[in-house]
């Protein structure tokens, strides 16, 4: 069964974080604040996914996240013939935010996964 109270509480946390992020970005619209907000969003989504999935099942999305990071490195090496952190990190965190969001949404309905 899906625990609707648990999902509702996590959605409230997301709405509060969204409101706080919007407020902070309105007060200080610099690129540094946008990057910091992106880092916080990824971290919060991974923590809530960990709460939903547990230690065992979170290992699979984490492994795919690492493969995503390595794939981005290889794409940059092939495209630019060099690896530059300044070009890598913004793309990595943008894709990480998208991937963390997908994993979080999937983790909301992970109650049918077997316990190991």
N, C-alpha and C positions, 0 to 999 in steps of 0.2 A: 504494500500500500504506500501511496505517496503521502508524506507528512506535509500537509499544507501549511501548518503553522511554521515549520522550519523554513519552507520556501518563502513564506511571507516575511519572516524575520530577515532573511538574506536579501530579499528585494528591498526592504526598508533600509538596510545597511547600504545597498547600492544607491538608492535614491539620496540618502544623506551624504554619501561620498560624492555623488554627482553635484549636489547643491554646494557642498564645500569647495569642490574643484572649480565650479563656475564662479563662486564668490572670490576665490583666491586669484583666478585668472582675470577677473574683472578689476581687482585691486592692482595687480601687477601683471600686465600682459606680456612680459618678456619671454623670450624663447627658453631661457633657463627654467622658468616656472612651468612652462608647458612640458618640458622634458621631465621635470620632477613629478608633475602630476601623472604623466604617463607611467613612470616607474612605480608610483604608489598604486595606480590602478592595476597594473600587472601583479604586483605583490599581493594586493587584497584579493584579487580574483583567484590567484593560486592558493592562498590560505583558505578561502571558502571552498575551493575545489577539494583541498586536502581534508577539510572537515566532512564534506559529503562523501568522498570516495574512500578515505582511509589510507593507511600507509601502503598496503599491497597494491591496490588498483591505481594509485596515483603514479606509480613507477612507470607505467606504460605511457601516459601523456608526457611525463618528464623526459623519457627517453626520446620520444618524437620531437620534443622541444629542442633537445640537444642536436638531433639530426637536422632540424631546421636551421640551427645556428651554423653547423658545419656546412650545410648546403649553401647558405648565404655567403660563407667564406669562399667556397669553391667557385660560386658564380662571380664573385668580385675578382678572384684571381684569374679566371678565364677571361672576363670582360676587360679588366684594366691591366692585367699582367702584373699586378701588385696588390698587396693588402693594406688598406689605409683605414685606421680606426675611425677617423672622422666621418668617413663615408659609410662605414659599416654600422656603427651604433644606432643612428636614427632609423635606418631600415630595420635593423634587428628588433628594436623596441616597438616599432609600429606593427611588425608581424607578430611579435610576442603578445601584444595587446589583443590582436585579433584572435590568435590561437588560444590565449588564456580565456577569452570570452566564450569561444566555442566549447572549450573543455568545461568551463563553469556551467554553461547551459546544459551540456550533456550530463554533468554530475548531479544536477538537480533531480534527474529522473533515474538515478543509478540504484534505486532500492532493490531492483531485481537481480543485481549482481550477486553471485554466490559468495558466502563468507569463507575465507581461507585462513 
